[in-house]
């Protein structure tokens, strides 16, 4: 929802940066279709990106129909998109306003904005508040404390601006210790640095505001949280560590919300599956209405029973983040759809809204996360899988890992054994198997780095859209089709 108020040029450039960083090559007409602009606008945006990231972009090649770029591995995608988002006048002014500055002339002077510009943004903020039900009859804005905190965290994640959340070294250290405690005691979870940062920032926000601005959760929200092992583990961790980050029980629920909505990894497939089963049981299986929603989606979209596990893996984080309505401001990369996927999105959105109406629940759905789930559902309904077979997979999430693994098992021949280990960086798997015999690594394009292959290691960049063709290509490495010429690639014949 917040994204609809961000300046369109900023939104486009962030999306194009994300697509280029992750895929290395984009089609201009596809980008134009998704962003609902002409290709000339896309071309202009790409030129602006090239100028803005002259040091960060290593290679840049644009033709009439495509654009290819490679970025220096010294810069993360989050770091680059935060630099673009920081140019958003709307986000900067909203951050000032939420931090307590309601004097528009002061904000205009601070942000170097004209009078007409600041009052246009003021109108946007009031429209945003009215849409959420925050606008009072006297034309003042009153935000629930938890929504204000989630908004401040979202803006901080988007822009990298920490000015609204003063740093406290002791609180940051206590929050980091609590994350370590959860990782150690909950199926060997591994919270990536960007996810740890949100938990730490949220903990500092809690410490800063707890006494003067108490947070409140409903009895139903508390009861739901208390039934989860994660809440019990957090309570135990705070007590064991004698942590200073929770001043009262209500703040513990806020800390729980930070952990509950975060993405995490695990390098052990068996532990990852156990983690999934426990979380699924506590967030979905014990609630028949959510099970019904899942089956409505599967039935309406004609997703095969063979894809049931992957469907649940996609559905769980989407539903998990709805606790305390945190999903509404949940930051994530931008997900956009092609024209043929828009129809599916409408179906999914209708099912969600109808379900919410039937059960009289006041969930505020996050449109970007619905699009994210729509892309996954579209993928699952278009693909069926046969029996399994086995390789090294580098993937940014457990869903990507499981999807790649299932496709690889279905489409590769008996020459391959697919490792159960989940690797989250390419360096990790290259180092881990450095002294082994010849191997193949399937690496998600978001994590791919050129020139890491060796005489014994052939690395294939792959995405959810290209995995089938990549499987065919891998098969030819071991059992090539009849060709007139054979080329050496990284010690393999291809």
Secondary structure as a PSIPRED ss2 file (coil, helix, strand):
# PSIPRED VFORMAT (PSIPRED V4.0)

   1 X C   1.000  0.000  0.000
   2 X H   0.000  1.000  0.000
   3 X H   0.000  1.000  0.000
   4 X H   0.000  1.000  0.000
   5 X H   0.000  1.000  0.000
   6 X C   1.000  0.000  0.000
   7 X C   1.000  0.000  0.000
   8 X H   0.000  1.000  0.000
   9 X H   0.000  1.000  0.000
  10 X H   0.000  1.000  0.000
  11 X H   0.000  1.000  0.000
  12 X H   0.000  1.000  0.000
  13 X H   0.000  1.000  0.000
  14 X H   0.000  1.000  0.000
  15 X H   0.000  1.000  0.000
  16 X H   0.000  1.000  0.000
  17 X H   0.000  1.000  0.000
  18 X H   0.000  1.000  0.000
  19 X H   0.000  1.000  0.000
  20 X H   0.000  1.000  0.000
  21 X H   0.000  1.000  0.000
  22 X H   0.000  1.000  0.000
  23 X H   0.000  1.000  0.000
  24 X C   1.000  0.000  0.000
  25 X E   0.000  0.000  1.000
  26 X E   0.000  0.000  1.000
  27 X E   0.000  0.000  1.000
  28 X H   0.000  1.000  0.000
  29 X H   0.000  1.000  0.000
  30 X H   0.000  1.000  0.000
  31 X H   0.000  1.000  0.000
  32 X H   0.000  1.000  0.000
  33 X H   0.000  1.000  0.000
  34 X H   0.000  1.000  0.000
  35 X H   0.000  1.000  0.000
  36 X C   1.000  0.000  0.000
  37 X C   1.000  0.000  0.000
  38 X C   1.000  0.000  0.000
  39 X H   0.000  1.000  0.000
  40 X H   0.000  1.000  0.000
  41 X H   0.000  1.000  0.000
  42 X H   0.000  1.000  0.000
  43 X H   0.000  1.000  0.000
  44 X H   0.000  1.000  0.000
  45 X H   0.000  1.000  0.000
  46 X H   0.000  1.000  0.000
  47 X H   0.000  1.000  0.000
  48 X H   0.000  1.000  0.000
  49 X H   0.000  1.000  0.000
  50 X H   0.000  1.000  0.000
  51 X H   0.000  1.000  0.000
  52 X H   0.000  1.000  0.000
  53 X C   1.000  0.000  0.000
  54 X C   1.000  0.000  0.000
  55 X C   1.000  0.000  0.000
  56 X C   1.000  0.000  0.000
  57 X E   0.000  0.000  1.000
  58 X E   0.000  0.000  1.000
  59 X E   0.000  0.000  1.000
  60 X E   0.000  0.000  1.000
  61 X E   0.000  0.000  1.000
  62 X E   0.000  0.000  1.000
  63 X C   1.000  0.000  0.000
  64 X C   1.000  0.000  0.000
  65 X C   1.000  0.000  0.000
  66 X E   0.000  0.000  1.000
  67 X E   0.000  0.000  1.000
  68 X E   0.000  0.000  1.000
  69 X E   0.000  0.000  1.000
  70 X E   0.000  0.000  1.000
  71 X E   0.000  0.000  1.000
  72 X C   1.000  0.000  0.000
  73 X C   1.000  0.000  0.000
  74 X C   1.000  0.000  0.000
  75 X C   1.000  0.000  0.000
  76 X C   1.000  0.000  0.000
  77 X H   0.000  1.000  0.000
  78 X H   0.000  1.000  0.000
  79 X H   0.000  1.000  0.000
  80 X H   0.000  1.000  0.000
  81 X H   0.000  1.000  0.000
  82 X H   0.000  1.000  0.000
  83 X H   0.000  1.000  0.000
  84 X H   0.000  1.000  0.000
  85 X H   0.000  1.000  0.000
  86 X C   1.000  0.000  0.000
  87 X C   1.000  0.000  0.000
  88 X C   1.000  0.000  0.000
  89 X H   0.000  1.000  0.000
  90 X H   0.000  1.000  0.000
  91 X H   0.000  1.000  0.000
  92 X H   0.000  1.000  0.000
  93 X H   0.000  1.000  0.000
  94 X H   0.000  1.000  0.000
  95 X H   0.000  1.000  0.000
  96 X H   0.000  1.000  0.000
  97 X H   0.000  1.000  0.000
  98 X H   0.000  1.000  0.000
  99 X C   1.000  0.000  0.000
 100 X C   1.000  0.000  0.000
 101 X C   1.000  0.000  0.000
 102 X C   1.000  0.000  0.000
 103 X C   1.000  0.000  0.000
 104 X H   0.000  1.000  0.000
 105 X H   0.000  1.000  0.000
 106 X H   0.000  1.000  0.000
 107 X H   0.000  1.000  0.000
 108 X H   0.000  1.000  0.000
 109 X H   0.000  1.000  0.000
 110 X H   0.000  1.000  0.000
 111 X H   0.000  1.000  0.000
 112 X C   1.000  0.000  0.000
 113 X C   1.000  0.000  0.000
 114 X C   1.000  0.000  0.000
 115 X H   0.000  1.000  0.000
 116 X H   0.000  1.000  0.000
 117 X H   0.000  1.000  0.000
 118 X H   0.000  1.000  0.000
 119 X H   0.000  1.000  0.000
 120 X H   0.000  1.000  0.000
 121 X H   0.000  1.000  0.000
 122 X H   0.000  1.000  0.000
 123 X H   0.000  1.000  0.000
 124 X H   0.000  1.000  0.000
 125 X H   0.000  1.000  0.000
 126 X H   0.000  1.000  0.000
 127 X H   0.000  1.000  0.000
 128 X H   0.000  1.000  0.000
 129 X H   0.000  1.000  0.000
 130 X H   0.000  1.000  0.000
 131 X H   0.000  1.000  0.000
 132 X H   0.000  1.000  0.000
 133 X C   1.000  0.000  0.000
 134 X C   1.000  0.000  0.000
 135 X E   0.000  0.000  1.000
 136 X C   1.000  0.000  0.000
 137 X C   1.000  0.000  0.000
 138 X C   1.000  0.000  0.000
 139 X C   1.000  0.000  0.000
 140 X C   1.000  0.000  0.000
 141 X E   0.000  0.000  1.000
 142 X C   1.000  0.000  0.000
 143 X C   1.000  0.000  0.000
 144 X C   1.000  0.000  0.000
 145 X H   0.000  1.000  0.000
 146 X H   0.000  1.000  0.000
 147 X H   0.000  1.000  0.000
 148 X H   0.000  1.000  0.000
 149 X H   0.000  1.000  0.000
 150 X H   0.000  1.000  0.000
 151 X H   0.000  1.000  0.000
 152 X H   0.000  1.000  0.000
 153 X H   0.000  1.000  0.000
 154 X H   0.000  1.000  0.000
 155 X H   0.000  1.000  0.000
 156 X H   0.000  1.000  0.000
 157 X H   0.000  1.000  0.000
 158 X H   0.000  1.000  0.000
 159 X H   0.000  1.000  0.000
 160 X C   1.000  0.000  0.000
 161 X C   1.000  0.000  0.000
 162 X C   1.000  0.000  0.000
 163 X C   1.000  0.000  0.000
 164 X C   1.000  0.000  0.000
 165 X C   1.000  0.000  0.000
 166 X C   1.000  0.000  0.000
 167 X C   1.000  0.000  0.000
 168 X C   1.000  0.000  0.000
 169 X H   0.000  1.000  0.000
 170 X H   0.000  1.000  0.000
 171 X H   0.000  1.000  0.000
 172 X H   0.000  1.000  0.000
 173 X H   0.000  1.000  0.000
 174 X H   0.000  1.000  0.000
 175 X H   0.000  1.000  0.000
 176 X H   0.000  1.000  0.000
 177 X H   0.000  1.000  0.000
 178 X H   0.000  1.000  0.000
 179 X H   0.000  1.000  0.000
 180 X H   0.000  1.000  0.000
 181 X H   0.000  1.000  0.000
 182 X H   0.000  1.000  0.000
 183 X H   0.000  1.000  0.000
 184 X H   0.000  1.000  0.000
 185 X H   0.000  1.000  0.000
 186 X C   1.000  0.000  0.000
 187 X C   1.000  0.000  0.000
 188 X C   1.000  0.000  0.000
 189 X C   1.000  0.000  0.000
 190 X E   0.000  0.000  1.000
 191 X C   1.000  0.000  0.000
 192 X C   1.000  0.000  0.000
 193 X H   0.000  1.000  0.000
 194 X H   0.000  1.000  0.000
 195 X H   0.000  1.000  0.000
 196 X H   0.000  1.000  0.000
 197 X H   0.000  1.000  0.000
 198 X H   0.000  1.000  0.000
 199 X H   0.000  1.000  0.000
 200 X H   0.000  1.000  0.000
 201 X H   0.000  1.000  0.000
 202 X H   0.000  1.000  0.000
 203 X H   0.000  1.000  0.000
 204 X H   0.000  1.000  0.000
 205 X H   0.000  1.000  0.000
 206 X H   0.000  1.000  0.000
 207 X H   0.000  1.000  0.000
 208 X H   0.000  1.000  0.000
 209 X H   0.000  1.000  0.000
 210 X C   1.000  0.000  0.000
 211 X C   1.000  0.000  0.000
 212 X C   1.000  0.000  0.000
 213 X C   1.000  0.000  0.000
 214 X C   1.000  0.000  0.000
 215 X C   1.000  0.000  0.000
 216 X C   1.000  0.000  0.000
 217 X C   1.000  0.000  0.000
 218 X C   1.000  0.000  0.000
 219 X H   0.000  1.000  0.000
 220 X H   0.000  1.000  0.000
 221 X H   0.000  1.000  0.000
 222 X H   0.000  1.000  0.000
 223 X H   0.000  1.000  0.000
 224 X H   0.000  1.000  0.000
 225 X H   0.000  1.000  0.000
 226 X H   0.000  1.000  0.000
 227 X C   1.000  0.000  0.000
 228 X C   1.000  0.000  0.000
 229 X H   0.000  1.000  0.000
 230 X H   0.000  1.000  0.000
 231 X H   0.000  1.000  0.000
 232 X H   0.000  1.000  0.000
 233 X H   0.000  1.000  0.000
 234 X H   0.000  1.000  0.000
 235 X H   0.000  1.000  0.000
 236 X H   0.000  1.000  0.000
 237 X H   0.000  1.000  0.000
 238 X H   0.000  1.000  0.000
 239 X H   0.000  1.000  0.000
 240 X H   0.000  1.000  0.000
 241 X C   1.000  0.000  0.000
 242 X C   1.000  0.000  0.000
 243 X C   1.000  0.000  0.000
 244 X C   1.000  0.000  0.000
 245 X C   1.000  0.000  0.000
 246 X C   1.000  0.000  0.000
 247 X C   1.000  0.000  0.000
 248 X C   1.000  0.000  0.000
 249 X H   0.000  1.000  0.000
 250 X H   0.000  1.000  0.000
 251 X H   0.000  1.000  0.000
 252 X H   0.000  1.000  0.000
 253 X H   0.000  1.000  0.000
 254 X H   0.000  1.000  0.000
 255 X H   0.000  1.000  0.000
 256 X H   0.000  1.000  0.000
 257 X H   0.000  1.000  0.000
 258 X H   0.000  1.000  0.000
 259 X H   0.000  1.000  0.000
 260 X H   0.000  1.000  0.000
 261 X C   1.000  0.000  0.000
 262 X C   1.000  0.000  0.000
 263 X C   1.000  0.000  0.000
 264 X C   1.000  0.000  0.000
 265 X E   0.000  0.000  1.000
 266 X C   1.000  0.000  0.000
 267 X C   1.000  0.000  0.000
 268 X E   0.000  0.000  1.000
 269 X H   0.000  1.000  0.000
 270 X H   0.000  1.000  0.000
 271 X H   0.000  1.000  0.000
 272 X H   0.000  1.000  0.000
 273 X H   0.000  1.000  0.000
 274 X H   0.000  1.000  0.000
 275 X H   0.000  1.000  0.000
 276 X H   0.000  1.000  0.000
 277 X H   0.000  1.000  0.000
 278 X H   0.000  1.000  0.000
 279 X H   0.000  1.000  0.000
 280 X H   0.000  1.000  0.000
 281 X H   0.000  1.000  0.000
 282 X H   0.000  1.000  0.000
 283 X H   0.000  1.000  0.000
 284 X H   0.000  1.000  0.000
 285 X H   0.000  1.000  0.000
 286 X C   1.000  0.000  0.000
 287 X C   1.000  0.000  0.000
 288 X H   0.000  1.000  0.000
 289 X H   0.000  1.000  0.000
 290 X H   0.000  1.000  0.000
 291 X H   0.000  1.000  0.000
 292 X H   0.000  1.000  0.000
 293 X H   0.000  1.000  0.000
 294 X H   0.000  1.000  0.000
 295 X H   0.000  1.000  0.000
 296 X H   0.000  1.000  0.000
 297 X H   0.000  1.000  0.000
 298 X H   0.000  1.000  0.000
 299 X H   0.000  1.000  0.000
 300 X H   0.000  1.000  0.000
 301 X C   1.000  0.000  0.000
 302 X C   1.000  0.000  0.000
 303 X C   1.000  0.000  0.000
 304 X C   1.000  0.000  0.000
 305 X H   0.000  1.000  0.000
 306 X H   0.000  1.000  0.000
 307 X H   0.000  1.000  0.000
 308 X H   0.000  1.000  0.000
 309 X H   0.000  1.000  0.000
 310 X H   0.000  1.000  0.000
 311 X H   0.000  1.000  0.000
 312 X H   0.000  1.000  0.000
 313 X H   0.000  1.000  0.000
 314 X H   0.000  1.000  0.000
 315 X H   0.000  1.000  0.000
 316 X H   0.000  1.000  0.000
 317 X H   0.000  1.000  0.000
 318 X H   0.000  1.000  0.000
 319 X H   0.000  1.000  0.000
 320 X H   0.000  1.000  0.000
 321 X C   1.000  0.000  0.000
 322 X C   1.000  0.000  0.000
 323 X H   0.000  1.000  0.000
 324 X H   0.000  1.000  0.000
 325 X H   0.000  1.000  0.000
 326 X H   0.000  1.000  0.000
 327 X H   0.000  1.000  0.000
 328 X H   0.000  1.000  0.000
 329 X H   0.000  1.000  0.000
 330 X C   1.000  0.000  0.000
 331 X C   1.000  0.000  0.000
 332 X C   1.000  0.000  0.000
 333 X C   1.000  0.000  0.000
 334 X C   1.000  0.000  0.000
 335 X C   1.000  0.000  0.000
 336 X C   1.000  0.000  0.000
 337 X C   1.000  0.000  0.000
 338 X C   1.000  0.000  0.000
 339 X H   0.000  1.000  0.000
 340 X H   0.000  1.000  0.000
 341 X H   0.000  1.000  0.000
 342 X H   0.000  1.000  0.000
 343 X H   0.000  1.000  0.000
 344 X H   0.000  1.000  0.000
 345 X H   0.000  1.000  0.000
 346 X H   0.000  1.000  0.000
 347 X H   0.000  1.000  0.000
 348 X H   0.000  1.000  0.000
 349 X H   0.000  1.000  0.000
 350 X H   0.000  1.000  0.000
 351 X H   0.000  1.000  0.000
 352 X H   0.000  1.000  0.000
 353 X H   0.000  1.000  0.000
 354 X H   0.000  1.000  0.000
 355 X H   0.000  1.000  0.000
 356 X H   0.000  1.000  0.000
 357 X H   0.000  1.000  0.000
 358 X H   0.000  1.000  0.000
 359 X C   1.000  0.000  0.000
 360 X C   1.000  0.000  0.000
 361 X C   1.000  0.000  0.000
 362 X C   1.000  0.000  0.000
 363 X C   1.000  0.000  0.000
 364 X C   1.000  0.000  0.000
 365 X C   1.000  0.000  0.000
 366 X C   1.000  0.000  0.000
 367 X H   0.000  1.000  0.000
 368 X H   0.000  1.000  0.000
 369 X H   0.000  1.000  0.000
 370 X H   0.000  1.000  0.000
 371 X H   0.000  1.000  0.000
 372 X H   0.000  1.000  0.000
 373 X H   0.000  1.000  0.000
 374 X H   0.000  1.000  0.000
 375 X H   0.000  1.000  0.000
 376 X H   0.000  1.000  0.000
 377 X H   0.000  1.000  0.000
 378 X H   0.000  1.000  0.000
 379 X H   0.000  1.000  0.000
 380 X H   0.000  1.000  0.000
 381 X H   0.000  1.000  0.000
 382 X C   1.000  0.000  0.000
 383 X C   1.000  0.000  0.000
 384 X C   1.000  0.000  0.000
 385 X C   1.000  0.000  0.000
 386 X C   1.000  0.000  0.000
 387 X C   1.000  0.000  0.000
 388 X C   1.000  0.000  0.000
 389 X C   1.000  0.000  0.000
 390 X C   1.000  0.000  0.000
 391 X C   1.000  0.000  0.000
 392 X E   0.000  0.000  1.000
 393 X E   0.000  0.000  1.000
 394 X E   0.000  0.000  1.000
 395 X C   1.000  0.000  0.000
 396 X C   1.000  0.000  0.000
 397 X C   1.000  0.000  0.000
 398 X H   0.000  1.000  0.000
 399 X H   0.000  1.000  0.000
 400 X H   0.000  1.000  0.000
 401 X H   0.000  1.000  0.000
 402 X H   0.000  1.000  0.000
 403 X H   0.000  1.000  0.000
 404 X H   0.000  1.000  0.000
 405 X H   0.000  1.000  0.000
 406 X H   0.000  1.000  0.000
 407 X H   0.000  1.000  0.000
 408 X H   0.000  1.000  0.000
 409 X H   0.000  1.000  0.000
 410 X H   0.000  1.000  0.000
 411 X H   0.000  1.000  0.000
 412 X C   1.000  0.000  0.000
 413 X C   1.000  0.000  0.000
 414 X C   1.000  0.000  0.000
 415 X C   1.000  0.000  0.000
 416 X C   1.000  0.000  0.000
 417 X C   1.000  0.000  0.000
 418 X C   1.000  0.000  0.000
 419 X C   1.000  0.000  0.000
 420 X C   1.000  0.000  0.000
 421 X E   0.000  0.000  1.000
 422 X E   0.000  0.000  1.000
 423 X E   0.000  0.000  1.000
 424 X C   1.000  0.000  0.000
 425 X C   1.000  0.000  0.000
 426 X H   0.000  1.000  0.000
 427 X H   0.000  1.000  0.000
 428 X H   0.000  1.000  0.000
 429 X H   0.000  1.000  0.000
 430 X H   0.000  1.000  0.000
 431 X H   0.000  1.000  0.000
 432 X H   0.000  1.000  0.000
 433 X C   1.000  0.000  0.000
 434 X C   1.000  0.000  0.000
 435 X C   1.000  0.000  0.000
 436 X C   1.000  0.000  0.000
 437 X C   1.000  0.000  0.000
 438 X C   1.000  0.000  0.000
 439 X E   0.000  0.000  1.000
 440 X E   0.000  0.000  1.000
 441 X E   0.000  0.000  1.000
 442 X E   0.000  0.000  1.000
 443 X E   0.000  0.000  1.000
 444 X E   0.000  0.000  1.000
 445 X C   1.000  0.000  0.000
 446 X C   1.000  0.000  0.000
 447 X C   1.000  0.000  0.000
 448 X C   1.000  0.000  0.000
 449 X C   1.000  0.000  0.000
 450 X C   1.000  0.000  0.000
 451 X C   1.000  0.000  0.000
 452 X C   1.000  0.000  0.000
 453 X C   1.000  0.000  0.000
 454 X C   1.000  0.000  0.000
 455 X C   1.000  0.000  0.000
 456 X C   1.000  0.000  0.000
 457 X E   0.000  0.000  1.000
 458 X E   0.000  0.000  1.000
 459 X E   0.000  0.000  1.000
 460 X E   0.000  0.000  1.000
 461 X E   0.000  0.000  1.000
 462 X E   0.000  0.000  1.000
 463 X C   1.000  0.000  0.000
 464 X C   1.000  0.000  0.000
 465 X C   1.000  0.000  0.000
 466 X C   1.000  0.000  0.000
 467 X H   0.000  1.000  0.000
 468 X H   0.000  1.000  0.000
 469 X H   0.000  1.000  0.000
 470 X H   0.000  1.000  0.000
 471 X H   0.000  1.000  0.000
 472 X H   0.000  1.000  0.000
 473 X H   0.000  1.000  0.000
 474 X H   0.000  1.000  0.000
 475 X H   0.000  1.000  0.000
 476 X H   0.000  1.000  0.000
 477 X H   0.000  1.000  0.000
 478 X H   0.000  1.000  0.000
 479 X C   1.000  0.000  0.000
 480 X C   1.000  0.000  0.000
 481 X C   1.000  0.000  0.000
 482 X C   1.000  0.000  0.000
 483 X C   1.000  0.000  0.000
 484 X C   1.000  0.000  0.000
 485 X C   1.000  0.000  0.000
 486 X C   1.000  0.000  0.000
 487 X C   1.000  0.000  0.000
 488 X E   0.000  0.000  1.000
 489 X E   0.000  0.000  1.000
 490 X C   1.000  0.000  0.000
 491 X C   1.000  0.000  0.000
 492 X E   0.000  0.000  1.000
 493 X E   0.000  0.000  1.000
 494 X C   1.000  0.000  0.000
